[in-house]
């Protein structure tokens, strides 16, 4: 391979690496933001469910509904 082409390819690969690292950082930050938002929403949902008396302490999630009712009916 011609050294001129090797240099061009190397520069292109370096540029692609920078672009990929920037995309990785951006996606990583977005993922973290969404995870924090999910945790916040789950806490608010738990507070809401507790306030409505739909959550009993010491019960597993599966025990929230009786055998003859579905989750949509428990609203």
The first five atom37 places (N, CA, C, CB, O) and aatype in JSON, in Angstrom:
{
  "aatype": [20, 20, 20, 20, 20, 20, 20, 20, 20, 20, 20, 20, 20, 20, 20, 20, 20, 20, 20, 20, 20, 20, 20, 20, 20, 20, 20, 20, 20, 20, 20, 20, 20, 20, 20, 20, 20, 20, 20, 20, 20, 20, 20, 20, 20, 20, 20, 20, 20, 20, 20, 20, 20, 20, 20, 20, 20, 20, 20, 20, 20, 20, 20, 20, 20, 20, 20, 20, 20, 20, 20, 20, 20, 20, 20],
  "atom_mask": [
    [1, 1, 1, 1, 1],
    [1, 1, 1, 1, 1],
    [1, 1, 1, 1, 1],
    [1, 1, 1, 1, 1],
    [1, 1, 1, 1, 1],
    [1, 1, 1, 1, 1],
    [1, 1, 1, 1, 1],
    [1, 1, 1, 1, 1],
    [1, 1, 1, 1, 1],
    [1, 1, 1, 1, 1],
    [1, 1, 1, 1, 1],
    [1, 1, 1, 1, 1],
    [1, 1, 1, 1, 1],
    [1, 1, 1, 1, 1],
    [1, 1, 1, 1, 1],
    [1, 1, 1, 1, 1],
    [1, 1, 1, 1, 1],
    [1, 1, 1, 1, 1],
    [1, 1, 1, 1, 1],
    [1, 1, 1, 1, 1],
    [1, 1, 1, 1, 1],
    [1, 1, 1, 1, 1],
    [1, 1, 1, 1, 1],
    [1, 1, 1, 1, 1],
    [1, 1, 1, 1, 1],
    [1, 1, 1, 1, 1],
    [1, 1, 1, 1, 1],
    [1, 1, 1, 1, 1],
    [1, 1, 1, 1, 1],
    [1, 1, 1, 1, 1],
    [1, 1, 1, 1, 1],
    [1, 1, 1, 1, 1],
    [1, 1, 1, 1, 1],
    [1, 1, 1, 1, 1],
    [1, 1, 1, 1, 1],
    [1, 1, 1, 1, 1],
    [1, 1, 1, 1, 1],
    [1, 1, 1, 1, 1],
    [1, 1, 1, 1, 1],
    [1, 1, 1, 1, 1],
    [1, 1, 1, 1, 1],
    [1, 1, 1, 1, 1],
    [1, 1, 1, 1, 1],
    [1, 1, 1, 1, 1],
    [1, 1, 1, 1, 1],
    [1, 1, 1, 1, 1],
    [1, 1, 1, 1, 1],
    [1, 1, 1, 1, 1],
    [1, 1, 1, 1, 1],
    [1, 1, 1, 1, 1],
    [1, 1, 1, 1, 1],
    [1, 1, 1, 1, 1],
    [1, 1, 1, 1, 1],
    [1, 1, 1, 1, 1],
    [1, 1, 1, 1, 1],
    [1, 1, 1, 1, 1],
    [1, 1, 1, 1, 1],
    [1, 1, 1, 1, 1],
    [1, 1, 1, 1, 1],
    [1, 1, 1, 1, 1],
    [1, 1, 1, 1, 1],
    [1, 1, 1, 1, 1],
    [1, 1, 1, 1, 1],
    [1, 1, 1, 1, 1],
    [1, 1, 1, 1, 1],
    [1, 1, 1, 1, 1],
    [1, 1, 1, 1, 1],
    [1, 1, 1, 1, 1],
    [1, 1, 1, 1, 1],
    [1, 1, 1, 1, 1],
    [1, 1, 1, 1, 1],
    [1, 1, 1, 1, 1],
    [1, 1, 1, 1, 1],
    [1, 1, 1, 1, 1],
    [1, 1, 1, 1, 1]
  ],
  "atom_positions": [
    [[0.84, -1.18, 0.0], [0.0, 0.0, 0.0], [0.89, 1.24, 0.0], [-0.96, 0.0, 1.22], [1.93, 1.29, 0.65]],
    [[0.45, 2.2, -0.73], [1.18, 3.45, -0.86], [1.13, 4.22, 0.48], [0.59, 4.32, -2.01], [0.07, 4.31, 1.09]],
    [[2.27, 4.77, 0.93], [2.27, 5.51, 2.2], [1.29, 6.69, 2.21], [3.67, 6.02, 2.5], [0.75, 7.04, 3.26]],
    [[1.07, 7.3, 1.05], [0.11, 8.41, 0.97], [-1.28, 7.94, 1.37], [0.09, 9.01, -0.45], [-1.98, 8.62, 2.12]],
    [[-1.67, 6.79, 0.87], [-2.99, 6.23, 1.2], [-3.06, 5.79, 2.66], [-3.32, 5.05, 0.28], [-4.11, 5.91, 3.3]],
    [[-1.97, 5.28, 3.17], [-1.94, 4.86, 4.58], [-2.2, 6.05, 5.49], [-0.59, 4.21, 4.93], [-2.94, 5.94, 6.48]],
    [[-1.61, 7.18, 5.18], [-1.79, 8.38, 5.98], [-3.24, 8.87, 5.91], [-0.83, 9.49, 5.51], [-3.82, 9.25, 6.92]],
    [[-3.82, 8.85, 4.71], [-5.21, 9.26, 4.55], [-6.16, 8.35, 5.32], [-5.59, 9.28, 3.07], [-7.08, 8.82, 6.0]],
    [[-5.93, 7.06, 5.21], [-6.77, 6.09, 5.91], [-6.64, 6.28, 7.42], [-6.4, 4.65, 5.51], [-7.64, 6.23, 8.14]],
    [[-5.41, 6.49, 7.9], [-5.19, 6.71, 9.32], [-5.95, 7.94, 9.81], [-3.69, 6.86, 9.61], [-6.57, 7.9, 10.88]],
    [[-5.91, 9.02, 9.05], [-6.62, 10.24, 9.43], [-8.13, 10.01, 9.45], [-6.28, 11.38, 8.47], [-8.83, 10.48, 10.35]],
    [[-8.63, 9.28, 8.45], [-10.06, 8.98, 8.42], [-10.47, 8.12, 9.62], [-10.43, 8.25, 7.12], [-11.53, 8.35, 10.23]],
    [[-9.64, 7.15, 9.96], [-9.94, 6.29, 11.11], [-9.91, 7.07, 12.42], [-8.94, 5.13, 11.18], [-10.74, 6.85, 13.31]],
    [[-8.97, 7.98, 12.55], [-8.92, 8.83, 13.74], [-10.18, 9.7, 13.84], [-7.66, 9.72, 13.72], [-10.75, 9.86, 14.92]],
    [[-10.6, 10.24, 12.71], [-11.8, 11.07, 12.68], [-13.03, 10.23, 13.06], [-11.99, 11.69, 11.28], [-13.88, 10.68, 13.84]],
    [[-13.13, 9.03, 12.52], [-14.25, 8.15, 12.85], [-14.23, 7.79, 14.33], [-14.2, 6.89, 11.99], [-15.29, 7.71, 14.96]],
    [[-13.05, 7.56, 14.88], [-12.94, 7.23, 16.31], [-13.45, 8.39, 17.17], [-11.49, 6.89, 16.68], [-14.15, 8.17, 18.15]],
    [[-13.09, 9.61, 16.81], [-13.56, 10.77, 17.55], [-15.09, 10.9, 17.48], [-12.9, 12.04, 17.01], [-15.75, 11.19, 18.48]],
    [[-15.63, 10.68, 16.29], [-17.09, 10.76, 16.1], [-17.78, 9.68, 16.92], [-17.46, 10.63, 14.6], [-18.8, 9.94, 17.57]],
    [[-17.24, 8.47, 16.9], [-17.84, 7.37, 17.66], [-17.75, 7.62, 19.17], [-17.15, 6.06, 17.3], [-18.69, 7.31, 19.89]],
    [[-16.64, 8.16, 19.63], [-16.5, 8.46, 21.06], [-17.49, 9.56, 21.48], [-15.06, 8.89, 21.38], [-18.06, 9.49, 22.57]],
    [[-17.68, 10.55, 20.64], [-18.65, 11.61, 20.93], [-20.06, 11.03, 20.99], [-18.57, 12.72, 19.86], [-20.84, 11.39, 21.88]],
    [[-20.39, 10.15, 20.06], [-21.71, 9.5, 20.07], [-21.87, 8.63, 21.31], [-21.9, 8.64, 18.79], [-22.94, 8.62, 21.92]],
    [[-20.81, 7.91, 21.69], [-20.85, 7.06, 22.9], [-21.1, 7.92, 24.13], [-19.53, 6.27, 23.06], [-21.95, 7.57, 24.96]],
    [[-20.39, 9.02, 24.26], [-20.57, 9.9, 25.42], [-21.99, 10.46, 25.46], [-19.54, 11.04, 25.39], [-22.62, 10.53, 26.51]],
    [[-22.48, 10.87, 24.3], [-23.83, 11.43, 24.22], [-24.87, 10.39, 24.62], [-24.1, 11.95, 22.8], [-25.78, 10.68, 25.39]],
    [[-24.75, 9.17, 24.08], [-25.71, 8.11, 24.4], [-25.59, 7.68, 25.86], [-25.49, 6.91, 23.49], [-26.6, 7.39, 26.51]],
    [[-24.38, 7.66, 26.37], [-24.18, 7.3, 27.77], [-24.84, 8.32, 28.69], [-22.68, 7.18, 28.09], [-25.48, 7.95, 29.68]],
    [[-24.68, 9.59, 28.38], [-25.31, 10.64, 29.16], [-26.83, 10.55, 29.07], [-24.84, 12.02, 28.68], [-27.52, 10.7, 30.08]],
    [[-27.35, 10.31, 27.88], [-28.8, 10.18, 27.69], [-29.34, 8.98, 28.48], [-29.13, 10.02, 26.2], [-30.4, 9.08, 29.1]],
    [[-28.61, 7.86, 28.45], [-29.02, 6.68, 29.21], [-29.07, 6.99, 30.7], [-28.07, 5.5, 28.94], [-30.03, 6.64, 31.38]],
    [[-28.04, 7.65, 31.2], [-28.0, 8.0, 32.61], [-29.18, 8.92, 32.98], [-26.67, 8.69, 32.97], [-29.83, 8.72, 34.0]],
    [[-29.44, 9.9, 32.14], [-30.56, 10.82, 32.37], [-31.88, 10.06, 32.42], [-30.6, 11.9, 31.27], [-32.72, 10.33, 33.29]],
    [[-32.07, 9.13, 31.5], [-33.31, 8.35, 31.48], [-33.43, 7.43, 32.69], [-33.39, 7.52, 30.2], [-34.52, 7.23, 33.22]],
    [[-32.3, 6.87, 33.15], [-32.33, 6.02, 34.33], [-32.7, 6.82, 35.58], [-30.98, 5.34, 34.54], [-33.46, 6.35, 36.42]],
    [[-32.17, 8.03, 35.69], [-32.51, 8.9, 36.82], [-33.99, 9.27, 36.75], [-31.63, 10.18, 36.82], [-34.68, 9.26, 37.77]],
    [[-34.47, 9.6, 35.56], [-35.88, 9.95, 35.38], [-36.78, 8.76, 35.72], [-36.14, 10.41, 33.95], [-37.83, 8.94, 36.35]],
    [[-36.38, 7.56, 35.3], [-37.17, 6.37, 35.61], [-37.25, 6.16, 37.12], [-36.57, 5.13, 34.92], [-38.32, 5.87, 37.65]],
    [[-36.12, 6.29, 37.8], [-36.12, 6.11, 39.25], [-37.03, 7.13, 39.93], [-34.68, 6.23, 39.79], [-37.78, 6.79, 40.85]],
    [[-36.97, 8.38, 39.5], [-37.81, 9.43, 40.06], [-39.3, 9.12, 39.84], [-37.45, 10.79, 39.44], [-40.11, 9.26, 40.75]],
    [[-39.64, 8.69, 38.62], [-41.03, 8.37, 38.31], [-41.52, 7.17, 39.11], [-41.19, 8.1, 36.82], [-42.66, 7.14, 39.57]],
    [[-40.66, 6.18, 39.29], [-41.05, 5.0, 40.06], [-41.28, 5.37, 41.53], [-39.97, 3.9, 39.96], [-42.19, 4.85, 42.17]],
    [[-40.46, 6.27, 42.05], [-40.67, 6.71, 43.44], [-41.99, 7.47, 43.57], [-39.5, 7.61, 43.91], [-42.74, 7.26, 44.52]],
    [[-42.27, 8.35, 42.61], [-43.53, 9.1, 42.63], [-44.73, 8.15, 42.5], [-43.56, 10.15, 41.5], [-45.75, 8.32, 43.16]],
    [[-44.58, 7.15, 41.63], [-45.64, 6.16, 41.44], [-45.88, 5.39, 42.73], [-45.3, 5.2, 40.3], [-47.02, 5.15, 43.12]],
    [[-44.8, 5.01, 43.4], [-44.91, 4.29, 44.67], [-45.6, 5.17, 45.72], [-43.51, 3.84, 45.17], [-46.46, 4.7, 46.46]],
    [[-45.21, 6.45, 45.78], [-45.84, 7.38, 46.72], [-47.34, 7.5, 46.42], [-45.17, 8.77, 46.65], [-48.16, 7.5, 47.34]],
    [[-47.68, 7.59, 45.15], [-49.08, 7.69, 44.75], [-49.85, 6.44, 45.15], [-49.19, 7.92, 43.23], [-50.93, 6.51, 45.72]],
    [[-49.27, 5.29, 44.84], [-49.93, 4.02, 45.16], [-50.07, 3.87, 46.68], [-49.14, 2.83, 44.58], [-51.09, 3.37, 47.16]],
    [[-49.07, 4.29, 47.42], [-49.14, 4.22, 48.88], [-50.24, 5.14, 49.41], [-47.77, 4.59, 49.5], [-51.0, 4.76, 50.3]],
    [[-50.32, 6.34, 48.86], [-51.33, 7.3, 49.3], [-52.74, 6.78, 49.03], [-51.12, 8.63, 48.6], [-53.66, 7.06, 49.8]],
    [[-52.91, 6.05, 47.95], [-54.22, 5.48, 47.61], [-54.51, 4.2, 48.39], [-54.3, 5.21, 46.11], [-55.61, 3.67, 48.32]],
    [[-53.51, 3.71, 49.12], [-53.7, 2.49, 49.9], [-53.63, 1.23, 49.08], [-54.99, 2.55, 50.61], [-54.15, 0.19, 49.49]],
    [[-53.01, 1.31, 47.92], [-52.95, 0.14, 47.04], [-51.71, -0.72, 47.29], [-52.97, 0.58, 45.59], [-51.58, -1.81, 46.73]],
    [[-50.8, -0.22, 48.11], [-49.58, -0.97, 48.41], [-49.6, -1.32, 49.88], [-48.29, -0.17, 48.03], [-49.76, -0.44, 50.73]],
    [[-49.43, -2.59, 50.18], [-49.37, -3.04, 51.57], [-47.93, -3.42, 51.87], [-50.34, -4.23, 51.83], [-47.31, -4.18, 51.12]],
    [[-47.41, -2.9, 52.95], [-46.02, -3.19, 53.31], [-45.85, -4.68, 53.6], [-45.57, -2.36, 54.52], [-46.72, -5.32, 54.18]],
    [[-44.71, -5.2, 53.16], [-44.4, -6.6, 53.39], [-44.99, -7.54, 52.36], [-44.88, -6.99, 54.73], [-44.74, -8.75, 52.42]],
    [[-45.76, -7.02, 51.44], [-46.35, -7.85, 50.38], [-45.47, -7.8, 49.14], [-47.78, -7.39, 50.06], [-44.87, -6.77, 48.83]],
    [[-45.42, -8.91, 48.44], [-44.72, -8.93, 47.16], [-45.58, -8.27, 46.1], [-44.36, -10.38, 46.76], [-46.8, -8.16, 46.26]],
    [[-44.96, -7.84, 45.01], [-45.69, -7.17, 43.94], [-46.79, -8.06, 43.39], [-44.74, -6.76, 42.82], [-47.86, -7.57, 43.03]],
    [[-46.55, -9.36, 43.31], [-47.54, -10.28, 42.76], [-48.77, -10.39, 43.65], [-46.92, -11.65, 42.56], [-49.84, -10.77, 43.17]],
    [[-48.65, -10.07, 44.94], [-49.76, -10.19, 45.87], [-50.63, -8.95, 45.91], [-49.23, -10.49, 47.25], [-51.58, -8.88, 46.69]],
    [[-50.34, -7.95, 45.07], [-51.12, -6.72, 45.08], [-52.53, -6.94, 44.57], [-50.43, -5.66, 44.25], [-53.45, -6.19, 44.92]],
    [[-52.71, -7.94, 43.76], [-54.01, -8.18, 43.14], [-54.58, -9.49, 43.65], [-53.9, -8.19, 41.61], [-53.84, -10.45, 43.89]],
    [[-55.88, -9.53, 43.8], [-56.51, -10.77, 44.2], [-56.54, -11.73, 43.01], [-57.94, -10.51, 44.75], [-56.27, -11.33, 41.87]],
    [[-56.86, -12.96, 43.27], [-56.83, -13.97, 42.21], [-57.86, -13.67, 41.12], [-57.09, -15.35, 42.8], [-57.62, -13.98, 39.95]],
    [[-59.0, -13.07, 41.48], [-60.05, -12.87, 40.48], [-60.01, -11.49, 39.82], [-61.4, -13.07, 41.11], [-60.85, -11.19, 38.98]],
    [[-59.05, -10.64, 40.19], [-58.97, -9.33, 39.54], [-57.69, -9.21, 38.76], [-59.07, -8.2, 40.56], [-56.67, -9.82, 39.11]],
    [[-57.74, -8.43, 37.69], [-56.55, -8.2, 36.87], [-55.96, -6.85, 37.25], [-56.88, -8.26, 35.34], [-56.63, -6.06, 37.91]],
    [[-54.7, -6.57, 36.85], [-54.1, -5.28, 37.18], [-54.91, -4.1, 36.65], [-52.71, -5.22, 36.62], [-54.94, -3.05, 37.3]],
    [[-55.57, -4.24, 35.51], [-56.35, -3.12, 34.97], [-57.6, -2.85, 35.8], [-56.74, -3.4, 33.52], [-58.08, -1.72, 35.85]],
    [[-58.13, -3.9, 36.46], [-59.31, -3.73, 37.29], [-58.97, -3.12, 38.65], [-59.99, -5.06, 37.48], [-59.85, -2.57, 39.32]],
    [[-57.71, -3.2, 39.06], [-57.29, -2.71, 40.37], [-57.18, -1.21, 40.41], [-55.99, -3.31, 40.76], [-56.98, -0.64, 41.48]],
    [[-57.3, -0.53, 39.28], [-57.18, 0.92, 39.25], [-58.37, 1.49, 39.93], [-57.06, 1.46, 37.81], [-58.5, 2.72, 40.03]]
  ]
}
